[in-house]
């Protein structure tokens, strides 16, 4: 007999689990009885015995997707196909939404998966819609229905949840686990309308989605996703109505290219998602009342209800979510390939290349992309095209094709210009493996060549102008999508390190402090070509005077990019805690009326980052919350945690010792939050400080100038030589 649980019962279980330990959430042990015919799985491994991830299966030889590009003409050809139908789908008027619920720490530390199960139960599906859910990927659930020791499959419909199948524990980041679920699902619940939601953390085009906490955070990369969809959905011989990612950063063109073979629409976010994710009650209610709705109509509901939930939680400023018509994607890929070819050819001129790369650096990007929070290297596709539009033909046609793909989107106030689709661009390369993955999923060989030439130039492997892109084409002169980096082409970056003395940055007038106390420099023509960004770095001395602490970035400069002239305009104002400790602050995003900063801290003993908002329009400085950033596995944290009274904050600084000249992390002292968390934005305390210019080059290195001293006294700032 299968057990049926109502929404109220599950909600009461969640409420009990959340309050059982004095307000500290603790997962409840599962009491769900196993069906008699299901074999008992192994016990949940202890953390020290976490099972190894299974090796990722190779993508099937007979892929549904084929993309080739002629090296002679640059013409792109795309074909997509599915096998002959093996499963009938004749249940008219019924919507089936498959949910691949990989709980991870989102569930084990916060009950977010359980919360969404309750939302599904609360939906009025009216017999017209159902959720078919597979659970796994976490070491504990906030309810006594789902068992973390096994893979479980539930049917949720009309306010009841019913356990339908169990399997031994398996990695949710493994292709076969997803394909097995889909094969089972379409065999038992095929219907006129079907969609798939992948629920978990996301990392974008490089690291993928569904990081399994039980299997060392192994995730589904895009080629594994391709194999899973072919082996799982392909048996139907028909496309899904949609594939959605209730996960961060998965609204990428590389992801859309995979999904377009198997679905008509895709729902995905360019940016990180708040932990609450999508509104499953709104989804179920809409499908229950509109069983004949298509993927586009459902997508609008997903977007609007998601934005409304973010607004209610005051987490909507960075929100993005898009509905993509994948039937229009191939035209975009053809247009972008032509554009990328012109982009690569235009970049043969060093000045043009410098201008394009510099302008791409100002395009909207997602997921942090800074020193303290880590890098996703996900950049707005429309922003990249627009940045190159003055130098490359076909920009408007490509943007028009992009607009045909993004049929609906919602954006918060800090991403109003986002196009709805992002793509990989190396703002800061994290190693050869990242670029090997990129080259295997990139949608154009010319775009790969543009990135490769940029990185090889930065690593000083090739002389300027000597790059040849023929390496990406085979003996017949053709490029094929999805080829692995078998010869280790990208290994040239493994030994590369930033020098801080970029040879590409050269001066007409070197950085110096003049007789008037102004600190300035002028780039020469070559230095101007290769400069990507200029900002100031501010430092203070430790209390004992033995160490120098980096306080972070400032754009308080007089900058004239036309002439390559830069001079300090630092006014001595800085962000500090109420106890007087200056925070180390780094700029995440600078808009016309606001700046978002991040600051490394310890929060209650755990490493994280404070997200800070300086709003010029409102004249306010406030703490948005704590965000963990991008972890070592490439997964983006979903939740920005709000601070509460009694939280302990310890500032962390990059520092070096004046005695040993060694770099280290300096830890401040504990500040305990009292009442509403506050910050101070005011003139720095009287004393001596250091200032230097940092000039980033277009290849990923930087030039750090000599330091000059400045003194703050009675609200005035004076630069002087030591």
PyMOL commands that set and color helices and strands:
alter all, ss='L'
color gray80, all
select helices_A, chain A and resi 7-19+47-49+104-108+112-122+175-189+213-215+222-236+253-259+280-289+295-312+326-346+350-361+381-388+395-405+432-441+445-458+469-472+489-493+525-530
alter helices_A, ss='H'
color red, helices_A
select strands_A, chain A and resi 4-6+65-70+76-80+95-102+129-136+150-157+160-168+193-199+202-204+208-212+218-220+240-246+263-268+320-325+365-366+378-380+406-411+422-424+478-480+507-513+519-523+531-541+547-554+557-560+565-568+573-576+586-590+594-603+606-615+620-627+648-657+663-672+680-683+687-697+702-704+708-713+716-720
alter strands_A, ss='S'
color yellow, strands_A
deselect
rebuild
show_as cartoon
